[in-house]
Amino acid sequence: MTSHLIATLPGDGIGPEVMDEARKVAAAAAAAFGFELKWRNFPFGAAYFLEHKIVLPPSALDDLAEAEALLLGAVGDPRVEPGPLEQELLLAIRFHFDQYLNLRPALSFPGVPTPTPLPKGRRLNAMVVRENTEDFYMGLGGQGHGRLENEFHTRRNLYNLDGHLTLHLNPKRLAAVSVGLMTHPAVARITYKAGQLARSRGETRLTVATKANAVPQLYGFWNEITRETLAAKFPELRPDYQNVDALCYLLPRQPTDFGVILCPNLFGDIISDLLSALAGGLGLAASGNIGDSLSMFEPVHGSAPALVGTGRANPIAAILSTAMMFHHLGETAAAEAINEAVTTYLTGASRPFELGGNDSTAASGDLIAAHLANL
């Protein structure tokens, strides 16, 4: 029997609650399709940080590396200022394991209302392909009064970055600077992944988000490398370059007209949340942070502290994230079965509180798992 070792990081807020349901459904799918899951739980998050005064212990990344995949619940707590958990946990994992491909599907489900009426008989079925290691999310920058001086020391699988930036303001003013960076190999490899995905979906157009008209130094470079890569590797695809502001206008008006959308890091974060809303809400939004070693799968939603213990958290995004994880592990039939079980559940009369129903977090997981148990 095939066995997979999965690391779990339930995290904060509703993270442990949705993680329980994701594991329940994953176990039902594994049983139905004849493979075994072994789980290794990690305690990192706000509670660990508040108790130990560190986000990750020195051995954490090596310990995580022993698993085939990482399933994350949610991270964030009002007792912890924004920054440490995001930078030293989520981004640290993404960067250490070079999880350069961020996939965020936006799929509408039968019976789930959407804020924009969809054409009869059509579903929103878009996929944001987000470059996950560069752009303005590299943490390069700082603040100063009149003089901004920063040392840069960044380690990536593709390169090491070392440097010094000094800026002077006259007259002196309190100011901040953030440096966005893109490199040819990073842009080329994410473009290749987007092209592969568009081809596998039978699409002829690939939408590319940009803002080269206002930031030509960065996004003009992005346009140049994406165009070059697509022309060389995917000549059958027609690249459709859209300024990100225009894209935010077009998506609510004609959401079913879009398929694969290739985005730099910052724009991908924004566009994927917009698409999540158009598909029915963050409670349905799964994601994968994928690289050539450990990959991480997580719901897009946050830790929602106000919902803790109420039974009103929607576990479907976490459950759909397990389906993405199974696809990545090669358990394609189990992944498709989970997606079908979620669709069957949402097509019925019952549904989670977030979607206007009365099913608790656990009841939603039970009903989806029951569909898999009946296979």
C-alpha positions as CSV (number, residue, x, y, z in Angstrom):
1,M,0.0,0.0,0.0
2,T,1.3,3.5,-0.9
3,S,1.9,5.7,2.1
4,H,2.3,9.5,2.3
5,L,3.7,11.4,5.2
6,I,1.9,14.7,5.5
7,A,3.0,17.5,7.8
8,T,0.1,19.5,9.4
9,L,0.3,23.0,10.8
10,P,-3.2,23.8,12.2
11,G,-2.1,27.3,13.3
12,D,-4.4,29.8,14.8
13,G,-8.1,30.7,15.2
14,I,-10.3,28.5,13.1
15,G,-7.2,26.8,11.7
16,P,-7.4,23.7,13.9
17,E,-11.2,23.4,13.3
18,V,-10.9,23.4,9.5
19,M,-7.8,21.2,9.7
20,D,-9.8,18.5,11.6
21,E,-12.4,18.4,8.7
22,A,-9.7,18.5,6.0
23,R,-8.0,15.5,7.6
24,K,-11.3,13.7,8.0
25,V,-12.1,14.0,4.3
26,A,-8.5,13.2,3.3
27,A,-8.7,10.0,5.4
28,A,-12.0,9.0,3.7
29,A,-10.5,9.6,0.3
30,A,-7.4,7.6,1.1
31,A,-9.5,4.7,2.4
32,A,-11.6,4.7,-0.7
33,F,-8.7,4.7,-3.1
34,G,-6.4,2.3,-1.2
35,F,-3.5,4.4,0.1
36,E,-2.3,5.4,3.6
37,L,-1.8,8.8,5.2
38,K,0.6,9.3,8.0
39,W,0.3,12.7,9.8
40,R,2.9,14.7,11.7
41,N,1.6,17.7,13.5
42,F,3.5,20.9,14.2
43,P,2.5,23.5,16.8
44,F,3.8,26.7,15.2
45,G,1.7,29.8,15.2
46,A,0.7,32.6,17.5
47,A,0.4,30.5,20.7
48,Y,3.9,29.0,20.1
49,F,5.3,32.5,19.4
50,L,3.8,34.0,22.5
51,E,5.1,31.2,24.7
52,H,8.5,30.7,23.3
53,K,9.2,34.2,21.9
54,I,10.3,32.7,18.5
55,V,8.3,31.9,15.5
56,L,10.2,28.8,14.4
57,P,12.8,26.8,16.3
58,P,16.1,26.1,14.5
59,S,15.2,22.5,13.6
60,A,11.7,23.3,12.2
61,L,12.5,23.6,8.5
62,D,14.6,20.4,8.5
63,D,11.8,18.6,10.3
64,L,9.2,19.8,7.8
65,A,11.4,18.7,5.0
66,E,10.9,15.0,6.0
67,A,7.3,15.2,4.9
68,E,6.0,14.9,1.3
69,A,3.6,17.9,1.7
70,L,2.5,20.4,4.3
71,L,-1.2,21.1,5.0
72,L,-1.8,24.5,6.7
73,G,-4.9,25.6,8.6
74,A,-4.6,29.4,9.1
75,V,-2.1,31.8,10.8
76,G,-2.9,35.0,12.6
77,D,-3.9,36.2,16.0
78,P,-4.9,39.7,17.3
79,R,-2.4,39.3,20.2
80,V,0.5,39.3,17.7
81,E,1.3,42.4,15.7
82,P,1.2,41.8,11.9
83,G,4.5,40.9,10.5
84,P,6.3,38.1,12.5
85,L,4.0,35.3,11.7
86,E,3.6,36.2,8.0
87,Q,7.3,37.0,7.5
88,E,9.0,34.4,9.7
89,L,6.6,31.5,9.2
90,L,4.6,31.6,6.0
91,L,7.2,33.5,3.9
92,A,10.1,31.6,5.5
93,I,8.5,28.3,4.5
94,R,7.8,29.5,1.0
95,F,11.3,30.9,0.4
96,H,13.2,28.1,2.1
97,F,11.5,25.4,0.0
98,D,11.5,27.7,-3.1
99,Q,7.7,27.3,-3.5
100,Y,7.7,29.5,-6.5
101,L,4.4,28.4,-8.0
102,N,1.3,29.7,-6.2
103,L,-1.9,28.2,-7.6
104,R,-5.3,29.7,-6.6
105,P,-8.3,28.3,-8.4
106,A,-11.6,30.2,-8.5
107,L,-14.5,27.8,-9.2
108,S,-18.2,28.5,-8.8
109,F,-20.4,25.7,-7.4
110,P,-24.0,24.9,-8.2
111,G,-26.3,26.4,-5.7
112,V,-23.8,28.8,-4.3
113,P,-24.8,32.4,-5.0
114,T,-22.3,34.7,-6.6
115,P,-22.2,38.5,-6.4
116,T,-22.2,38.8,-10.2
117,P,-24.8,36.7,-12.0
118,L,-23.2,34.1,-14.2
119,P,-24.4,33.3,-17.7
120,K,-26.9,30.5,-17.7
121,G,-25.1,27.1,-17.9
122,R,-21.6,28.5,-17.3
123,R,-19.3,28.3,-14.3
124,L,-16.5,30.5,-13.3
125,N,-13.4,28.4,-13.7
126,A,-10.3,30.5,-13.5
127,M,-6.9,29.8,-12.1
128,V,-4.4,32.4,-10.9
129,V,-0.8,31.4,-11.4
130,R,1.1,33.6,-9.1
131,E,4.9,34.0,-9.0
132,N,5.6,33.4,-5.3
133,T,9.2,34.4,-4.5
134,E,9.9,37.8,-5.9
135,D,8.3,41.2,-6.7
136,F,7.6,43.4,-3.6
137,Y,7.2,40.4,-1.2
138,M,10.9,39.8,-0.7
139,G,11.0,42.0,2.4
140,L,13.7,44.4,1.0
141,G,13.5,47.9,2.5
142,G,12.9,49.9,5.6
143,Q,12.4,53.3,7.1
144,G,14.5,56.4,7.9
145,H,14.5,60.1,8.6
146,G,16.2,61.9,5.8
147,R,18.5,59.0,5.2
148,L,17.3,55.5,4.3
149,E,20.0,52.9,4.5
150,N,19.5,49.2,4.1
151,E,21.7,46.1,3.8
152,F,20.2,43.3,1.7
153,H,21.2,39.7,2.2
154,T,18.7,37.3,0.7
155,R,19.2,33.6,-0.1
156,R,17.2,31.8,-2.8
157,N,17.5,28.5,-4.7
158,L,18.1,30.5,-7.9
159,Y,20.6,33.1,-6.5
160,N,22.0,34.9,-3.5
161,L,21.3,38.6,-3.3
162,D,23.7,40.9,-1.4
163,G,23.8,44.7,-1.5
164,H,23.5,48.1,0.1
165,L,20.9,50.9,-0.6
166,T,21.3,54.4,0.6
167,L,18.8,57.2,-0.2
168,H,19.0,60.9,1.0
169,L,16.0,63.2,1.3
170,N,16.4,66.9,1.4
171,P,14.8,68.5,3.4
172,K,14.7,65.5,5.8
173,R,11.5,63.6,6.0
174,L,10.4,60.4,7.6
175,A,10.1,58.0,4.7
176,A,9.9,54.3,3.8
177,V,11.2,52.3,0.9
178,S,10.4,48.9,-0.5
179,V,12.4,47.3,-3.3
180,G,10.7,45.0,-5.8
181,L,12.9,42.6,-7.7
182,M,12.4,40.2,-10.6
183,T,14.9,37.9,-12.3
184,H,14.8,36.3,-15.7
185,P,14.9,32.7,-14.5
186,A,12.1,33.3,-11.9
187,V,9.8,35.0,-14.4
188,A,10.6,32.4,-17.1
189,R,9.8,29.4,-14.9
190,I,6.5,30.7,-13.7
191,T,5.5,31.6,-17.2
192,Y,6.4,28.1,-18.3
193,K,4.1,26.6,-15.6
194,A,1.3,28.9,-16.6
195,G,1.7,27.9,-20.2
196,Q,1.6,24.2,-19.3
197,L,-1.5,24.7,-17.3
198,A,-3.3,26.6,-20.0
199,R,-2.4,24.0,-22.6
200,S,-3.6,21.2,-20.3
201,R,-6.9,23.0,-19.9
202,G,-7.3,23.3,-23.7
203,E,-7.2,27.1,-23.6
204,T,-5.9,29.3,-26.4
205,R,-5.5,32.5,-24.4
206,L,-3.3,33.3,-21.4
207,T,-4.1,36.4,-19.5
208,V,-1.1,38.2,-18.1
209,A,-1.5,40.8,-15.3
210,T,0.9,43.7,-15.5
211,K,1.3,47.5,-14.8
212,A,4.1,48.3,-17.2
213,N,2.6,51.7,-18.1
214,A,3.2,53.0,-14.6
215,V,6.1,50.8,-13.4
216,P,8.1,50.0,-16.6
217,Q,11.3,49.2,-14.8
218,L,9.7,46.2,-13.1
219,Y,6.6,45.2,-15.0
220,G,8.0,46.1,-18.4
221,F,10.7,43.5,-17.6
222,W,7.9,41.1,-16.6
223,N,6.2,41.7,-19.9
224,E,9.4,41.1,-21.9
225,I,10.3,37.8,-20.3
226,T,6.8,36.4,-20.2
227,R,6.3,37.3,-23.9
228,E,9.7,35.8,-24.8
229,T,9.0,32.5,-22.9
230,L,5.5,32.1,-24.3
231,A,6.6,32.7,-27.9
232,A,9.4,30.1,-27.5
233,K,7.5,27.4,-25.6
234,F,3.8,27.9,-26.3
235,P,3.4,29.4,-29.7
236,E,-0.3,28.3,-29.8
237,L,-1.2,30.5,-26.9
238,R,-2.3,34.1,-27.3
239,P,-1.0,36.2,-24.5
240,D,-3.5,38.9,-23.4
241,Y,-1.7,41.6,-21.4
242,Q,-4.1,43.4,-19.0
243,N,-3.1,46.2,-16.6
244,V,-4.1,45.0,-13.2
245,D,-6.6,47.9,-12.6
246,A,-8.3,47.1,-15.9
247,L,-8.4,43.4,-15.0
248,C,-10.1,44.3,-11.7
249,Y,-12.7,46.1,-13.8
250,L,-13.2,43.3,-16.3
251,L,-13.4,40.3,-13.9
252,P,-16.6,41.3,-12.2
253,R,-18.3,42.1,-15.5
254,Q,-17.3,38.9,-17.4
255,P,-15.8,36.4,-14.9
256,T,-16.5,33.3,-17.0
257,D,-14.5,34.7,-19.9
258,F,-11.2,34.1,-18.0
259,G,-9.2,31.0,-17.6
260,V,-5.5,30.9,-16.6
261,I,-4.3,34.3,-15.3
262,L,-0.5,34.7,-14.9
263,C,0.4,37.3,-12.2
264,P,3.5,38.7,-10.5
265,N,3.5,38.2,-6.7
266,L,1.7,41.4,-5.5
267,F,-1.0,41.4,-8.2
268,G,-1.6,37.7,-7.8
269,D,-2.4,38.1,-4.2
270,I,-5.0,40.8,-5.0
271,I,-6.6,39.3,-8.1
272,S,-7.0,35.9,-6.4
273,D,-9.0,37.4,-3.6
274,L,-11.2,39.2,-6.0
275,L,-11.9,36.0,-7.9
276,S,-12.6,34.2,-4.6
277,A,-15.4,36.7,-3.9
278,L,-16.7,36.3,-7.4
279,A,-16.8,32.5,-7.0
280,G,-18.8,32.6,-3.8
281,G,-16.5,33.5,-1.0
282,L,-13.2,32.8,0.7
283,G,-14.7,29.8,2.4
284,L,-14.4,28.0,-1.0
285,A,-10.9,29.3,-1.9
286,A,-8.1,26.8,-1.8
287,S,-4.4,27.3,-2.7
288,G,-1.1,25.6,-3.2
289,N,2.4,26.8,-2.8
290,I,4.4,24.5,-5.0
291,G,8.1,23.9,-5.6
292,D,10.5,21.1,-6.4
293,S,10.7,19.9,-2.8
294,L,8.2,20.4,0.0
295,S,5.0,22.0,-1.2
296,M,2.3,23.7,1.1
297,F,-1.4,23.7,0.7
298,E,-3.8,26.0,2.6
299,P,-7.1,27.7,2.5
300,V,-6.8,31.4,1.4
301,H,-9.0,32.6,4.3
302,G,-7.5,33.9,7.5
303,S,-7.8,32.7,11.1
304,A,-11.2,34.4,11.8
305,P,-10.8,34.7,15.6
306,A,-14.5,35.7,16.0
307,L,-15.6,32.4,14.7
308,V,-13.5,30.2,17.0
309,G,-15.6,27.7,18.9
310,T,-18.9,28.7,17.3
311,G,-19.0,25.8,14.8
312,R,-19.6,28.4,12.0
313,A,-16.3,28.1,10.2
314,N,-16.6,26.9,6.7
315,P,-14.1,24.0,6.2
316,I,-14.6,23.6,2.4
317,A,-11.6,25.7,1.4
318,A,-9.4,23.5,3.6
319,I,-11.0,20.4,2.2
320,L,-10.4,21.6,-1.4
321,S,-6.8,22.3,-0.4
322,T,-6.4,18.6,0.4
323,A,-7.6,17.8,-3.1
324,M,-4.9,20.1,-4.6
325,M,-2.4,18.3,-2.3
326,F,-3.5,14.9,-3.6
327,H,-3.1,16.1,-7.2
328,H,0.4,17.1,-6.4
329,L,1.1,13.7,-4.8
330,G,-0.1,11.9,-7.8
331,E,-3.3,10.7,-6.2
332,T,-5.4,12.2,-9.0
333,A,-8.5,9.9,-8.6
334,A,-8.8,10.8,-4.9
335,A,-8.4,14.5,-5.6
336,E,-11.1,14.4,-8.2
337,A,-13.4,12.5,-5.9
338,I,-13.0,15.1,-3.2
339,N,-13.9,17.8,-5.6
340,E,-16.9,15.8,-6.7
341,A,-18.0,15.2,-3.1
342,V,-17.8,18.9,-2.4
343,T,-19.9,19.6,-5.5
344,T,-22.5,17.0,-4.5
345,Y,-22.7,18.3,-1.0
346,L,-23.2,21.9,-2.2
347,T,-25.8,20.8,-4.7
348,G,-27.9,19.4,-1.9
349,A,-30.2,21.1,0.5
350,S,-27.7,21.5,3.4
351,R,-24.7,23.8,3.4
352,P,-22.3,25.6,5.9
353,F,-23.4,28.7,7.8
354,E,-21.3,30.9,5.6
355,L,-23.3,29.9,2.5
356,G,-26.7,30.4,4.2
357,G,-27.2,26.9,5.7
358,N,-27.2,25.5,9.1
359,D,-24.4,22.9,9.0
360,S,-21.7,23.2,11.6
361,T,-18.0,22.9,10.7
362,A,-18.0,19.3,11.8
363,A,-21.3,18.5,10.1
364,S,-20.0,19.8,6.8
365,G,-16.9,17.6,7.0
366,D,-19.0,14.6,8.0
367,L,-21.3,15.0,5.0
368,I,-18.5,15.4,2.5
369,A,-16.6,12.5,4.0
370,A,-19.8,10.4,3.8
371,H,-20.0,10.9,0.0
372,L,-16.4,9.5,-0.3
373,A,-17.2,6.6,2.0
374,N,-20.1,5.6,-0.3
375,L,-17.8,5.2,-3.4
